Amino acid sequence: MTAATIAVMLRNTARFLLLLSFSACFPGETPAPKTLAEASTIALASSLLTAPGSRPFHLKLTIRDVQNPDSNDHGEIEEFWASPTQWKRIVTAPNLKHITIVDETGRHIESSGDYMPLWLRGFITAIEDPIPAVLRKNSEVVIQHPLLPNGSPAAPCAGIKLNFASVSAPAEVCFFSNYHLYSVSSPGYQMEFNEYGPFEGRDVPHLLLSGMGETLLVGKVVTLEKLSSKPDTFAVSASLSTVDPLASVMVPPSTIERLAKAPLAFNWPAVPGGPTSGNLTAYVSVDITGQVREVFILDSPNAHLMEAARRQLLAMKWNPAVSKGQPVQIASIMGLPFTTSLDSAASGSLPTQNNPSSVTRGRALSQPKPQYPPEARFQHISGSVYLSALIGKTGAVEKLGVIDSPSPILTDAAITAVKQWKYQPYLIDGVPVSVSTTITVNFLFSR
């Protein structure tokens, strides 16, 4: 089984958020929309904070890396929103502070730092425009309602191929059964939406999960309140510019290839199995100095080549891209043809498959239910426990981390149960691989 095949399999089996509940999982049903455009309209109208008719708000979202606490992948997004023509956003991360103010005179920006990471840009998108226009406006793609391998219903989803010049890449949008947004996966942007809660007539997600790359990032809404702006909240100082130095421009593959300081050449290692020729697809992000900062392999017929491709792209040097006389951050989707050879003695290590959605019941072999702790029931404690998990090559749960939980009592109960779960191993080319994923366990109090 190729990496491309397992990527499709993971998308298909990850469509149903695993909910072990003591009552119904979802609110009442709504009339099922037929197209992606219709479903997107329903989802955004019910939950988007900046949808038409929204009331002013103040929001603060903190972001952390739950798998690598010491990494630089952490930050904060704070937004003061009065209307579509008056708002302020402050983005902070290691070596970065980016302030944007919009008023009747236009957009004003103050920035320190030389790069806006894709993961951070993704959380901004999740707050303000969670379903990219190229997806949400598609009135031809039909919503699918498939079944999981065990016969249980999967969440409604719509998949689409996005074309960038001569390269195509997959994208998908999934919804809960009440058509709240569940997840979006597209080149350069991947997000899962959880913990919906009411705010001023909307039902807003408070827990965002992003699994781009080799880690799991968690965004948590720590403040969401009515806006009580001070007189200087939207004040524009003379130091602010109308040009965003960290805006990212999507360019075609031909453009990024012309910017390379040397002809693109790859050294493809021998592989122990799988196809020996084909095309990889990679998403590449380059900063204003011409340095490649992030590489994500979107598709690969041979998973043994994914790390080699990523490593070589990160080492390549590019001339800075310039727009209107200013260096700009750019991104592109590149098709990388490969030809290699088979060698049974070659390294057979495969990357851990990172699946930000919950491992579903469709691959579960054994899932002992958690015991609702008597102490929690007595105190009327309920809610969802979110765990990060590493499913090993044998299908056993090898590592668990806590993403979010309403109570340590429920956390302990969830971990005790999940440690005993067993899954069918995930395979690439017949070789078992580890899977990094999230698991959600619901404890809903009922008398």
N, C-alpha and C positions, 0 to 999 in steps of 0.2 A: 504494500500500500504506500503510495507516494505522500509527500508532505501536503500536496494540493488536495489529495483525497481526504486525508485526515482533517485538514482545515475545514473542508465542506462538512465532514462528519461532525466535527465539534460544533459548527454553527447549527447544524440540524438538531443535534441532541441537546444543545444548550438552550433551547427555546422555552423550556418550562422551568421557571424558578422553583427550586426545591423548597417546598413549604411543609414542614411537619407541624400541623396545627391541631388545636383541640376544638376548633370550630371552622366555619367556612373560610376559604382562603381569600376570596375576592368579593367585592361589592356586587350588586345586582347587574345582570347583563344589560347591554345597550344594543340597539340594532346594529348588526355587523356591517361595517363599510366594506365595499368591494375592492377599492383601489388604495394604493399607498397615499395618494393625495387626500382622499377622503379620511382615512385613518389618521393621517398627520394633522389634518384640520381639527378633528375631535380632540386629539391628544394635546395640542398646543392651546386650544381654546380653554381647556380645563385646568392647565397647570402653568403655562408660561407667565412669569411675573410681569413681562413687558407687553403682553397681548393687548389689543385695543380694549379700552375701558378699564385698564389696570389702575390701581391706586398707588400713590407714592410709597416707596419702601426704602429701608436701609437693610442691607444684607452683608454678612461676613461669612466667608467660607475658608476653612483651614484645610490644607492638603498635607498628607504625610505618606511616606513609603512604609508600608507595614511589614515588608519582607527585609528591607535593609534600613533600619532606623538611623544609621550613621551616614546615609547618602545625602547628596545635595538636592535630591528630588523632594523638596518640601517648600511650602510657601503659603501665601494668604491672598485672597481676593476680597476687597471691600467695595461695595457699590452703594451710592446714594442716587436714587432715581426719582425725579419729580415728574418727568414726562419724556416722550421721545426726543424732545428738543432741549431738555435740561437734565443732565445727569453727570455723575462723576464716578470714575473707577480708579482704585489704587491697587496695583499688583506688586507684591513684594516676594522675593525669593533670594537665595544666596547670590550676591553680586548683581542684584537687579532690583530697581524700583521704577515702576512705570505708571505715570499718572495721566489720565485722559479726562478732560472736561469738555462737555458739549453744551453750548448755549446758542442763543439766537444769532451769534456772529460766526458760528462754525465750530470746528473741532480744534482743541488746544492740547498739546502734549508736552510733558516733561519726562525725560528718561535718563536713567543711568544704567550702564551695562551695555554689552555688545551682542546679546543674543536672547531671544524669547524662546524658551524650550517648547517643543511641540506638546508635551504633556501639560504644561501650564496654559498654553493657548487652548488646549482641548477643554479644560475646565471653564475657561471664559466662554467658549462656545456653548458648553452645556448649560450655562446660566442664561445666556442671551439668545441663542439661536440653535437649540439642541438638535434639530433635524435640518441639515444643510439644504438650501433651496433646490439644489440639483436633485435631491431625493424627494423632498416633501411636495414638490410641484408635479411629480410624475403621476399622470392620470391614466397611464397605460399599464403599469405594473399592478398585477392583481395580488391581493392578500391571500396567503395560503394558510390552511388550517390542517397541517399534517398530524399524524399520530407518531408517538415515540415507539421504539422497538417493542416495548411491553404493552402497547395498545392504549396507553393513556394519552390524552390530548396535549399537544404542544401549544405553546403560545402562538397567536397569529403573527406571521412575519411576511415580509416582502423582500425578495432579493433582486439585485440589479447589477448589471455590468456597466461600469463607468469607463468611458473611452477617453484617453489622453493622447492625442495625436495617434501614433501607431501602437500604443500600449493600452491594454485594458486591465482593470482591476475590479475585484468583487466588492460589493457593498450590501448591507442588509439593515433593515429596521424592524424591530420586534415590539410587540405591545402586550400588556396584560389583558386579561379577558374583558376588562371594562374599558379597554383602549386608552388607559394611561400608558405613557411611553415606558418601555422596558429597557431597550438597548439600541444603540446605533453603532454600526461598524462600517467604516469607510476609510480609504487611504489617508493616513495622517490623523485620524480621529476615531477613538473608540471609547464608548462610555456606557455604563449601566446605571439605571436610575432606581433608587429604593427609598423606603421610609417616607411615603407621601403623607403630608399633613396639611390641615387647612390654614389658609392665610388670606384674609380679605376677599373671600369669594373664590379663591383658587385652591387647588389641591397640589401642593408643591413638594417635589422630592427633596429630602434633607440629607440623603446619603448617596454619594456618587462614587462609582468604582471605575477605574481605568486600568486596563491591562496591557497597554502598549509596551513593547519591548520585553524585557526579562524581569519585570517587577510588577507589583500591584500597588497602585496609588489610590488613596482614599480621600475624598473630599467630603467634609462634614459641615453643614450649615450650623454655625454656633450662634448666629444672630439673624433674626428675621423679624422686623418690627416696622411699625408705621414710621414714616420719615418725619423727623422733627428737625429740620435743617436750621442751622444757624445762619446769620446774615452772610458770613464769609464762606459757606460750604462750597458754593459754585464760583467763588471769586477767581478771576483769571489774572495771573501776574505777568509781567513783561518778559519773564524768563521762559514762558511756555511758547512752543513752536506749533505751527500749523502742519508740520511735516512729521510723520511718525518714523523715526529711524529704525524701528524694529518691526515694521510691517513686513509680512512675508508674502512674496509674490510667487504664484504658481507658474512655472515656465514649462514649455514642452521639452522632451528629452534632447532634441537637437540643440536647443539653447544651452543647456547645462553641459552638453558634450563639447560645444565650442569654447566654453569657459575653462575647460581642463587645461592645465599647464603642460601636459604631455598626452600623447595619444592613449586612449583607454586600452589597457591590456591587463588581462587577468590570468593568474597562474592557478589553474584548476587542479586540485590534488586528485589522486586516484581514490576510488570509492570502493567499499566492500560489497556494495549491492545497489540496485536501483538503476534507472536510466543513465546512460553515459553521454547523452546529448539532449539538448532542449533549451528552454529559456526560463531564467529566473526573473521575477519582477520585484523591484526594490523601490522603496520610498526614501528619498535622500533630502536632507535639510542642510543648507549651507549658510553660514553666518556672513556678516557684512565684510569680513576680512578675507573670505574665500576658503575658510576652514569648514570641512564637513563635521557637523556636530552630532547628527543623529541619522541612523540608517535602520530601516525596518524592512525585512523581507516579507513581502505580501504573498508571494506564491513561489513555489519551487517544486519541480518534478522530482528532484532528488534532495531530500533533507540533509544529506551528508555534506552538501555544498553550501548550505545557508550561512554557517559561521565564516567560511572562507570568503564568501562574497561580502559579507558585512565588514569583516576585518580589513579587506583590501579597499573597499570604498571609503572607510574612515581614514585610511592612510593617504588617500589621494589629495593632491593640491589643485586648487582652482583659482582662477582670477576672480576678483570681486565683481559681482553684478552691479550695474549702475542704472538707476532710473531717474530721469530729470536731473542728472548731474550729481546724484547722491548714491552712495553704496547702499544696497538693500539686501535683506535676507531673502533667500529664494528656496524653493522646494520643487521637486520634480519626481515623476514616476518613470523609472528606467527599466527597459527590457535588456537583460544581460544574457546573450547566447553563451552556452557552454558546451565544451566537448572534452571528455576525459576518458579514463580507462578503468576497468575493473581490476581490483587487486584484493584478494581475500585477506591479505596481511595488513591492509590499510586500516587506519583508525576507524572504528565503527561507532564512535560516540555520537549521539544525537542530541539536539537541543531539547530542553524541557519545553513541552507544549504549554503555552500560557493561555489559559481560558478564563477570562474575567467573569463569565457567567457561571452560575451554579452547576456543578455536576448534577445531571438529572437522574430521575428514577429509571430512565431507559437503559442505563448501564449498571444499575445497582444489582448486586447479587444478594446482599444481606444488609439490612438497615434496622437494627434494633431501635425501637422508639425511645426517645429520652423520657425519663420519669419526671413528671411535674413535681418539684420539691414541695413537700407539705408546708415548709416555712414560707415559700413564695406564695403558695395558694392562700395561706392564712393571712398574709399581708396584702393580698390582691395584687401581687406583682406579675406583670405580663409584658409581652413585647417580643421583638425579634432579636436573636443572637446571630451576628454575622461573623463567620470564621473564614480565614484564609487557610487553604489546605494544599498539601502536596500529596497527590495520589501516586504511589510508587509503581515501579514496573510490574509488580505482582498484583496490583490492584488494591493493595492495602493502604490505609491512611498513615503516612509516615511522619507528617509534620502538621501541626495546627497552630494558628495564631489568631488572636482576637482582633477583629476589625471594629466592632461596635456591639454594645450590649446594654440593656437597661438595668442589669443587676448582676453582681458577682455570683449570686446563688444560681441564677439561670445559666450563666456562663459555664459554671462547673458541671451542671446537669447536661448541657449540650455537648461539651467536650467529652464527658464520660461516655455518652452514647456514640458520638461520631467516631471516636477512636476504634470502635468495634466494627465500623462499616467496611464493606468489601465491594469492590467494583471489578467489572471485566477490564483487563489490562488494555490500554490503548496501544495500537501497533502502527509502526511505520515500516513499510517493506517487510512486514512479518516480524519486526524487532520491537519488543515492548519498550515504551518510553514513559517517563514520568510526566505527570500533568499537574500544573499549578492552577488552582481554581478557587472559587468561593462557594461556601455552603451557608444557607440560611435556615435557621431552626426557629419556628414560631411557637411561643407559649402564650396562648390566648385564654385568659381567665374566664371561666364560666361556673356558675353555682351548681 
